[in-house]
């Protein structure tokens, strides 16, 4: 694939899909005061604990920095919080938006159950929080009790966005489908972006079901408002909001499942418009928006302290400072995109690899009993790759310092498997051979193998174009600290510390974020409708 310089507003070729399209304009999202999940509460928590438990915090910091490497690379889905929401859950989420939007120096009213929140480490802007099941409840900010585990790391609150949003975005990949939708707050001031993912193979029975549920809910809400417009004395709550009528689709599945979506929506009497957006442009637009608009979105991995650290929000002030960079998007496969500016003609896919997330998922499905990617990552946590990988120390007995190799560096992935089975005189079946190795060790070895390979290719592509910043995105990462550690280590090792690896808390949603940001502008649609009626009246006279 070469340079993708233009996106398709509509599909015009007879060989392409005939998508229903009327230019709806582009929505403007007000990101003033935006924050991820409970970030505003976390800041105040740190301020309070620094004042009252300073010595305790210092002690926790010392403990964290001296923990074993095994503990330091355990799974944590973000720099702050570990949470594994059930992607197949269809429980309805309430419009649980916090109507309090504190400034940096504003005092925040803390909830009574703050003791559930434990600050483990605070250093250089990095915050590590222990796992807990539900969001902190503070006034109107609540969690849906039907959810098994509320995902604190994803939802983004937009406290000052008050214009109408009538679309959902969906990025339909080869393995996962990533979906974003918006809900208004209880009092109609601001709202929140919600993030969900599903297995693409379950698109018909799970993704479409969830989409229909959201759309019907928005229609029912509008009908209720129309039937009882004066139910609330509040002027803001008397506003009647239009229902969801647009699907902003990207990824290969935007075309593959277009006919299915159209027929299903029609069957349920839902007048939906499906707009396809270019996949690469959505990735870049989504990444640029997250980098420059959302605080505490970007982080790095400190290879010495073995923890994650947020990047300064100065990027939102000087947006041009983020360019140029290399985006390494790791999904089923890997795409590497050079980005030199924010425009649609300022990026180019310069390479990739077929050895990506799909490779790891496929091989582990064959070699282990893991039922999903979460189980595979949990296996990798418990495994020891030294039982299957041939290390430098196995060959030289020590470090090979002359060429910069340590004894624990991997010389050959899975080579010990061959050595062990080669000298076994018994005739073994494939199942018997596999039984001689722990699935946890196999999982860890494969994770390292795929991640190291991607890291080295990313370094080589960055060298070609003299790029110093590498952003890693895609659902392969899933906030998994072992993966983040391995990618960071590979880039740092090969570049001699000259390149920096960046990661995101919404790493798997870049495409769907970009598609959402290109959603319709309700004011443009209203103006087009008014102008259309005027033209129709003028013709009739």
C-alpha positions as CSV (number, residue, x, y, z in Angstrom):
1,X,0.0,0.0,0.0
2,X,1.4,3.4,-1.0
3,X,0.6,6.9,0.2
4,X,-3.0,7.4,1.2
5,X,-3.6,11.0,0.6
6,X,-7.4,11.3,0.4
7,X,-10.3,9.9,2.2
8,X,-13.5,8.8,0.6
9,X,-16.5,11.0,1.4
10,X,-18.6,8.6,-0.6
11,X,-18.2,5.5,-2.7
12,X,-18.5,6.5,-6.4
13,X,-16.9,3.7,-8.4
14,X,-19.3,1.1,-9.8
15,X,-17.0,-1.6,-8.3
16,X,-17.3,0.0,-4.8
17,X,-20.2,-0.2,-2.4
18,X,-23.1,2.2,-3.0
19,X,-23.2,3.8,0.5
20,X,-26.0,6.1,1.3
21,X,-24.4,9.5,1.8
22,X,-25.4,13.2,2.3
23,X,-22.6,15.5,3.4
24,X,-23.3,16.0,7.1
25,X,-20.3,18.3,7.8
26,X,-17.8,17.4,10.6
27,X,-18.6,17.6,14.2
28,X,-16.5,19.8,16.6
29,X,-15.9,18.1,19.9
30,X,-15.3,20.5,22.8
31,X,-12.4,18.9,24.7
32,X,-12.1,21.6,27.3
33,X,-11.5,20.0,30.7
34,X,-11.5,16.5,29.3
35,X,-10.3,13.7,31.5
36,X,-10.1,9.9,31.5
37,X,-12.4,8.1,34.0
38,X,-11.6,9.3,37.5
39,X,-8.4,11.3,36.8
40,X,-9.7,14.4,38.5
41,X,-10.3,12.4,41.7
42,X,-6.9,10.8,41.5
43,X,-5.1,14.1,41.4
44,X,-6.9,15.3,44.5
45,X,-6.2,12.0,46.2
46,X,-2.5,12.4,45.6
47,X,-2.6,16.0,47.0
48,X,-4.3,14.8,50.2
49,X,-2.1,11.8,50.7
50,X,1.1,13.8,50.0
51,X,0.1,16.1,52.9
52,X,-1.1,13.4,55.4
53,X,0.8,10.3,54.5
54,X,4.0,11.6,52.9
55,X,6.2,9.1,54.8
56,X,3.9,6.2,53.9
57,X,4.0,7.2,50.2
58,X,7.8,7.4,50.3
59,X,8.0,3.9,51.8
60,X,5.6,2.6,49.0
61,X,7.8,4.2,46.4
62,X,10.9,2.5,47.7
63,X,9.2,-0.8,47.8
64,X,8.0,-0.4,44.2
65,X,11.4,0.6,42.8
66,X,13.1,-2.4,44.4
67,X,10.6,-5.0,43.5
68,X,11.7,-8.0,41.5
69,X,11.5,-7.8,37.7
70,X,8.9,-10.5,37.8
71,X,6.6,-8.3,39.7
72,X,7.5,-5.2,37.8
73,X,6.3,-6.5,34.5
74,X,3.0,-8.0,35.7
75,X,-0.1,-7.1,33.8
76,X,-1.5,-3.7,34.3
77,X,-3.8,-2.3,31.5
78,X,-2.8,1.3,31.9
79,X,-0.3,3.5,33.8
80,X,-2.9,3.8,36.6
81,X,-5.6,1.1,36.8
82,X,-6.0,-2.6,36.0
83,X,-9.5,-3.6,35.0
84,X,-10.8,-6.2,32.6
85,X,-14.3,-5.4,31.5
86,X,-16.3,-8.1,29.8
87,X,-16.4,-7.2,26.1
88,X,-19.4,-9.4,25.5
89,X,-21.5,-7.8,28.2
90,X,-24.7,-6.1,27.0
91,X,-25.8,-4.5,30.2
92,X,-27.0,-0.9,29.7
93,X,-24.9,1.8,31.0
94,X,-26.6,4.8,32.6
95,X,-25.7,8.3,31.7
96,X,-23.3,8.4,34.6
97,X,-21.6,11.7,34.0
98,X,-20.0,13.7,36.7
99,X,-21.5,17.2,36.6
100,X,-18.6,18.6,38.6
101,X,-15.7,19.7,36.4
102,X,-12.8,20.7,38.7
103,X,-9.9,22.8,37.6
104,X,-6.4,21.8,38.4
105,X,-6.3,23.9,41.5
106,X,-9.9,23.4,42.5
107,X,-10.9,21.4,45.6
108,X,-12.7,18.2,44.7
109,X,-15.4,16.7,46.8
110,X,-14.2,13.2,47.5
111,X,-16.5,10.2,47.8
112,X,-17.0,8.4,51.1
113,X,-15.5,5.2,49.8
114,X,-12.2,6.7,48.8
115,X,-10.4,4.1,51.0
116,X,-10.9,1.7,48.1
117,X,-8.4,3.7,46.1
118,X,-4.8,2.9,47.0
119,X,-2.0,5.1,45.6
120,X,1.0,2.8,45.2
121,X,3.5,5.0,43.4
122,X,3.7,8.7,42.5
123,X,6.8,9.8,40.6
124,X,7.4,12.2,37.7
125,X,3.7,12.2,36.8
126,X,3.3,8.5,36.9
127,X,0.5,7.0,39.0
128,X,0.1,3.3,39.7
129,X,-3.2,2.3,41.3
130,X,-4.2,-1.1,42.7
131,X,-7.0,-3.0,41.1
132,X,-10.5,-2.4,42.3
133,X,-13.8,-3.5,40.8
134,X,-15.9,-0.4,40.4
135,X,-15.7,3.3,39.7
136,X,-15.7,5.7,42.6
137,X,-19.2,7.1,43.2
138,X,-19.4,10.9,43.5
139,X,-22.8,12.5,43.1
140,X,-24.0,11.8,39.6
141,X,-20.9,9.9,38.7
142,X,-21.8,6.2,39.1
143,X,-21.2,2.8,37.7
144,X,-23.6,0.4,36.1
145,X,-24.1,-2.3,38.7
146,X,-24.9,-4.8,35.9
147,X,-21.3,-4.7,34.7
148,X,-19.1,-7.4,36.1
149,X,-16.2,-5.0,36.2
150,X,-16.4,-1.3,35.4
151,X,-13.5,-0.3,33.1
152,X,-12.0,2.8,34.7
153,X,-9.2,3.1,32.2
154,X,-11.2,3.9,29.1
155,X,-14.2,6.2,29.3
156,X,-13.4,9.9,28.6
157,X,-15.5,12.6,30.2
158,X,-16.1,15.7,28.1
159,X,-17.6,18.1,30.7
160,X,-18.0,21.1,28.3
161,X,-19.2,19.4,25.2
162,X,-22.9,20.3,24.8
163,X,-23.7,20.0,21.1
164,X,-25.8,17.2,19.9
165,X,-24.1,13.9,18.8
166,X,-26.1,11.6,16.5
167,X,-23.5,9.0,15.6
168,X,-21.6,5.9,16.7
169,X,-18.2,5.0,15.4
170,X,-17.1,1.4,14.8
171,X,-13.7,0.1,13.7
172,X,-14.2,-3.4,12.3
173,X,-10.9,-5.2,12.2
174,X,-10.0,-8.8,11.3
175,X,-10.1,-9.9,15.0
176,X,-11.7,-7.2,17.1
177,X,-14.5,-4.7,16.5
178,X,-14.0,-1.4,18.5
179,X,-17.0,0.8,19.2
180,X,-17.4,4.3,20.6
181,X,-20.6,6.1,21.6
182,X,-21.5,9.2,23.6
183,X,-23.9,9.7,26.4
184,X,-25.2,13.0,27.9
185,X,-24.9,13.7,31.6
186,X,-27.9,13.6,33.9
187,X,-28.2,17.4,33.9
188,X,-27.4,17.7,30.2
189,X,-24.1,19.5,30.8
190,X,-21.3,17.7,29.1
191,X,-21.1,13.9,28.6
192,X,-18.9,10.9,28.2
193,X,-17.3,8.8,25.5
194,X,-17.7,5.0,26.1
195,X,-15.4,2.4,24.6
196,X,-16.4,-1.2,23.9
197,X,-14.8,-4.0,22.0
198,X,-16.1,-7.3,20.6
199,X,-14.9,-10.3,18.7
200,X,-15.5,-9.6,15.0
201,X,-16.5,-13.2,14.4
202,X,-19.5,-12.4,16.6
203,X,-20.4,-9.3,14.7
204,X,-23.9,-10.4,13.7
205,X,-25.0,-11.7,17.1
206,X,-23.2,-9.3,19.4
207,X,-22.0,-6.1,17.7
208,X,-25.2,-5.5,15.8
209,X,-27.3,-6.4,18.9
210,X,-25.4,-3.8,20.9
211,X,-25.7,-1.1,18.1
212,X,-29.5,-1.7,17.8
213,X,-29.8,-1.4,21.6
214,X,-28.1,1.9,21.6
215,X,-30.0,3.3,18.7
216,X,-33.4,2.2,20.1
217,X,-32.5,3.6,23.5
218,X,-31.8,7.0,21.9
219,X,-35.1,6.8,19.9
220,X,-37.1,5.9,23.1
221,X,-35.4,8.8,25.0
222,X,-36.5,11.3,22.3
223,X,-40.0,10.0,22.3
224,X,-40.2,10.3,26.1
225,X,-39.0,13.9,25.9
226,X,-41.6,14.7,23.2
227,X,-44.4,13.2,25.3
228,X,-43.5,15.0,28.4
229,X,-41.4,18.1,27.4
230,X,-42.3,20.0,30.7
231,X,-41.5,17.1,33.0
232,X,-38.5,19.0,34.4
233,X,-38.4,22.6,35.3
234,X,-34.8,22.8,34.2
235,X,-34.4,24.5,30.8
236,X,-31.5,22.4,29.9
237,X,-33.3,19.2,30.5
238,X,-36.3,20.3,28.3
239,X,-34.1,20.2,25.2
240,X,-35.1,17.4,22.9
241,X,-32.1,15.6,21.5
242,X,-32.3,13.7,18.1
243,X,-31.7,10.0,18.1
244,X,-28.6,8.3,16.7
245,X,-28.9,8.1,12.9
246,X,-25.3,7.7,11.7
247,X,-22.7,4.9,11.8
248,X,-19.2,6.1,11.1
249,X,-17.5,2.9,10.0
250,X,-13.8,2.1,9.3
251,X,-11.6,-0.9,9.0
252,X,-12.0,-3.7,6.5
253,X,-15.3,-4.8,8.0
254,X,-16.9,-1.4,7.1
255,X,-17.2,-2.8,3.6
256,X,-17.5,-6.5,4.5
257,X,-20.4,-6.1,6.8
258,X,-22.1,-3.1,5.0
259,X,-24.9,-5.1,3.5
260,X,-25.5,-7.0,6.7
261,X,-25.8,-3.7,8.7
262,X,-28.1,-2.2,6.1
263,X,-30.5,-5.1,6.0
264,X,-30.5,-5.5,9.8
265,X,-31.2,-1.8,10.5
266,X,-33.9,-1.9,7.8
267,X,-35.5,-5.0,9.4
268,X,-35.7,-3.2,12.7
269,X,-37.1,0.0,11.1
270,X,-34.0,2.1,11.9
271,X,-33.2,4.8,9.3
272,X,-29.5,4.6,9.7
273,X,-26.9,6.1,7.4
274,X,-23.5,4.3,7.2
275,X,-20.5,6.3,6.2
276,X,-17.2,4.6,5.4
277,X,-14.0,6.3,6.3
278,X,-10.4,5.5,5.2
279,X,-8.7,3.2,7.8
280,X,-5.3,4.8,7.8
281,X,-6.6,8.3,8.0
282,X,-8.8,7.3,10.9
283,X,-5.8,5.8,12.7
284,X,-3.8,9.0,12.4
285,X,-6.6,11.4,13.2
286,X,-7.5,9.3,16.3
287,X,-3.9,9.3,17.5
288,X,-3.4,13.0,16.9
289,X,-6.6,13.8,18.8
290,X,-5.7,11.6,21.8
291,X,-2.1,13.0,21.9
292,X,-3.1,16.7,21.8
293,X,-6.5,16.7,23.5
294,X,-6.7,14.2,26.3
295,X,-4.5,14.6,29.4
296,X,-2.7,11.6,30.8
297,X,-3.3,9.6,27.6
298,X,0.3,9.1,26.5
299,X,2.9,7.3,28.6
300,X,6.4,5.8,28.4
301,X,8.0,2.8,30.1
302,X,11.0,3.4,32.4
303,X,13.3,0.4,31.8
304,X,15.3,1.2,35.0
305,X,12.5,1.8,37.4
306,X,10.2,-0.7,35.7
307,X,7.1,1.5,35.8
308,X,5.1,3.7,33.4
309,X,5.2,7.5,33.4
310,X,2.8,10.0,31.9
311,X,4.0,12.5,29.3
312,X,3.6,16.2,30.0
313,X,0.4,17.8,28.6
314,X,2.6,20.4,26.8
315,X,1.8,18.5,23.6
316,X,-1.6,20.0,23.7
317,X,-0.1,23.5,23.7
318,X,2.4,23.0,20.9
319,X,0.7,20.5,18.6
320,X,3.4,20.7,15.9
321,X,6.0,19.3,18.3
322,X,4.6,15.8,18.0
323,X,5.7,15.5,14.3
324,X,7.3,13.7,12.7
325,X,6.7,10.3,14.2
326,X,6.2,6.6,13.4
327,X,2.9,4.9,14.3
328,X,3.2,1.1,14.7
329,X,-0.3,-0.2,14.8
330,X,-0.4,-3.9,16.0
331,X,-3.7,-5.7,15.4
332,X,-4.0,-9.0,13.6
333,X,-1.1,-7.9,11.5
334,X,1.2,-4.9,11.8
335,X,1.1,-1.5,9.9
336,X,3.9,1.1,10.2
337,X,2.9,4.6,9.2
338,X,5.2,7.6,8.8
339,X,3.4,10.8,9.9
340,X,5.0,14.3,9.2
341,X,1.9,16.5,9.9
342,X,-1.8,16.6,10.7
343,X,-3.1,16.7,7.2
344,X,-4.7,13.9,5.2
345,X,-1.8,13.9,2.7
346,X,1.0,14.0,5.3
347,X,1.2,10.3,6.2
348,X,2.4,7.2,4.4
349,X,2.3,3.5,5.1
350,X,6.0,2.6,4.8
351,X,5.9,-1.1,5.9
352,X,4.4,-3.7,8.2
353,X,4.5,-7.4,9.1
354,X,2.2,-10.4,8.9
355,X,3.6,-11.5,12.3
356,X,1.3,-9.6,14.6
357,X,-1.4,-10.2,17.2
358,X,-3.1,-12.7,15.0
359,X,0.1,-14.8,14.9
360,X,0.3,-14.9,18.7
361,X,-3.4,-15.6,19.2
362,X,-3.4,-18.3,16.5
363,X,-0.3,-20.2,17.8
364,X,-1.4,-20.0,21.4
365,X,-4.8,-21.3,20.4
366,X,-3.1,-24.3,18.9
367,X,-0.5,-24.9,21.6
368,X,-2.5,-24.1,24.8
369,X,-6.0,-24.4,26.2
370,X,-6.4,-20.7,26.5
371,X,-9.9,-19.6,25.4
372,X,-9.2,-15.9,24.8
373,X,-6.4,-13.3,24.7
374,X,-6.9,-12.4,28.3
375,X,-6.1,-16.0,29.4
376,X,-3.1,-16.1,27.0
377,X,-1.6,-13.0,28.7
378,X,-2.3,-14.4,32.1
379,X,-0.4,-17.5,31.1
380,X,2.5,-15.5,29.9
381,X,2.7,-13.7,33.2
382,X,3.1,-17.0,35.0
383,X,5.5,-18.5,32.5
384,X,9.3,-18.7,32.3
385,X,10.6,-18.5,28.7
386,X,14.0,-19.7,29.8
387,X,12.6,-23.3,29.8
388,X,12.0,-23.1,26.0
389,X,14.2,-20.3,24.7
390,X,18.0,-20.7,24.1
391,X,19.7,-17.8,25.9
392,X,23.1,-16.2,25.3
393,X,24.2,-17.6,28.6
394,X,23.3,-21.1,27.5
395,X,25.8,-20.7,24.6
396,X,28.7,-18.6,26.2
397,X,28.1,-19.4,29.9
398,X,28.1,-15.7,30.6
399,X,27.5,-12.3,29.0
400,X,29.0,-11.5,25.6
401,X,29.9,-8.0,26.6
402,X,32.0,-7.3,23.5
403,X,28.8,-7.1,21.3
404,X,26.5,-5.9,24.0
405,X,24.6,-9.2,24.8
406,X,23.7,-10.2,28.3
407,X,23.5,-13.7,29.5
408,X,19.7,-13.5,29.8
409,X,19.2,-12.2,26.2
410,X,17.3,-14.6,23.9
411,X,19.6,-16.1,21.3
412,X,17.0,-18.3,19.7
413,X,13.3,-18.6,20.5
414,X,12.1,-22.1,21.1
415,X,15.5,-23.6,20.5
416,X,15.5,-25.6,23.8
417,X,12.3,-27.3,22.6
418,X,14.3,-28.8,19.6
419,X,17.3,-29.7,21.8
420,X,15.1,-31.5,24.4
421,X,13.1,-33.4,21.8
422,X,16.0,-34.2,19.5
423,X,17.7,-36.4,22.1
424,X,14.6,-38.2,23.2
425,X,14.8,-41.8,21.9
426,X,11.2,-42.5,22.4
427,X,8.7,-42.1,19.6
428,X,6.3,-39.4,20.8
429,X,3.0,-38.2,19.4
430,X,2.6,-34.4,18.9
431,X,0.4,-34.3,22.1
432,X,3.1,-36.1,24.1
433,X,5.8,-33.8,22.8
434,X,3.7,-30.8,23.8
435,X,3.0,-32.2,27.3
436,X,6.7,-31.9,28.1
437,X,6.4,-28.1,28.2
438,X,4.3,-25.9,30.3
439,X,1.8,-23.8,28.3
440,X,2.7,-20.8,30.5
441,X,6.3,-21.0,29.3
442,X,5.2,-21.4,25.7
443,X,3.0,-18.3,26.0
444,X,5.7,-16.2,27.4
445,X,8.2,-17.3,24.8
446,X,5.8,-16.5,21.9
447,X,4.9,-13.1,23.4
448,X,8.6,-12.2,23.6
449,X,9.2,-13.5,20.1
450,X,6.4,-11.6,18.4
451,X,7.0,-8.4,20.5
452,X,10.8,-8.4,19.9
453,X,10.3,-8.9,16.2
454,X,7.9,-6.0,16.0
455,X,10.2,-3.8,18.0
456,X,13.2,-4.4,15.8
457,X,11.3,-3.8,12.6
458,X,9.9,-0.6,14.0
459,X,13.4,0.5,14.8
460,X,14.6,-0.2,11.3
461,X,11.7,1.6,9.7
462,X,12.3,4.6,12.0
463,X,16.0,4.6,10.9
464,X,15.0,4.8,7.2
465,X,13.3,8.1,7.8
466,X,15.2,9.5,10.7
467,X,12.3,9.3,13.1
468,X,12.9,9.5,16.8
469,X,9.4,9.0,18.2
470,X,7.6,5.7,17.9
471,X,3.9,5.4,19.0
472,X,2.7,1.8,19.5
473,X,-1.0,1.3,19.1
474,X,-3.4,-1.6,18.5
475,X,-5.3,-4.2,20.5
476,X,-2.2,-6.5,20.6
477,X,-0.8,-4.4,23.4
478,X,-4.0,-4.4,25.6
479,X,-2.1,-2.4,28.3
480,X,-0.1,-5.6,29.0
481,X,3.1,-4.5,30.8
482,X,5.2,-7.4,29.6
483,X,4.4,-6.4,26.0
484,X,5.1,-2.7,26.7
485,X,8.3,-3.6,28.5
486,X,9.5,-5.8,25.6
487,X,8.7,-3.3,22.8
488,X,10.3,-0.5,24.8
489,X,13.4,-2.6,25.5
490,X,13.8,-3.6,21.8
491,X,13.6,-0.1,20.5
492,X,15.9,1.2,23.2
493,X,18.4,-1.6,22.7
494,X,18.7,-1.3,18.9
495,X,18.6,2.5,18.8
496,X,21.1,2.9,21.7
497,X,18.6,5.0,23.6
498,X,18.1,7.5,20.7
499,X,14.5,6.6,20.0
500,X,11.6,6.9,22.4
501,X,8.6,4.5,22.6
502,X,5.2,6.0,23.4
503,X,2.1,4.1,24.4
504,X,-1.6,5.0,24.9
505,X,-4.3,4.2,27.3
506,X,-6.7,3.8,24.3
507,X,-4.2,2.0,22.1
508,X,-6.8,-0.3,20.5
509,X,-9.2,2.5,19.7
510,X,-7.2,4.8,17.4
511,X,-9.3,4.0,14.3
512,X,-12.7,4.2,16.0
513,X,-11.6,7.5,17.7
514,X,-10.6,9.0,14.4
515,X,-13.9,7.9,12.8
516,X,-15.8,9.4,15.7
517,X,-14.1,12.7,15.3
518,X,-15.3,12.8,11.6
519,X,-18.9,12.3,12.6
520,X,-21.7,14.5,11.4
521,X,-22.3,18.1,12.5
522,X,-26.0,18.4,13.5
523,X,-26.0,22.1,12.7
524,X,-24.8,21.4,9.1
525,X,-27.5,18.7,8.7
526,X,-30.2,21.2,10.0
527,X,-29.0,23.9,7.6
528,X,-28.9,21.4,4.7
529,X,-32.5,20.4,5.5
530,X,-33.6,24.0,5.7
531,X,-31.9,24.9,2.5
532,X,-33.4,21.9,0.8
533,X,-36.9,22.9,1.9
534,X,-36.3,26.4,0.6
535,X,-35.1,25.2,-2.7
536,X,-38.1,22.8,-2.9
537,X,-40.5,25.7,-2.2
538,X,-38.9,28.0,-4.7
539,X,-39.2,25.3,-7.4
540,X,-42.8,24.7,-6.6
541,X,-43.7,28.4,-7.0
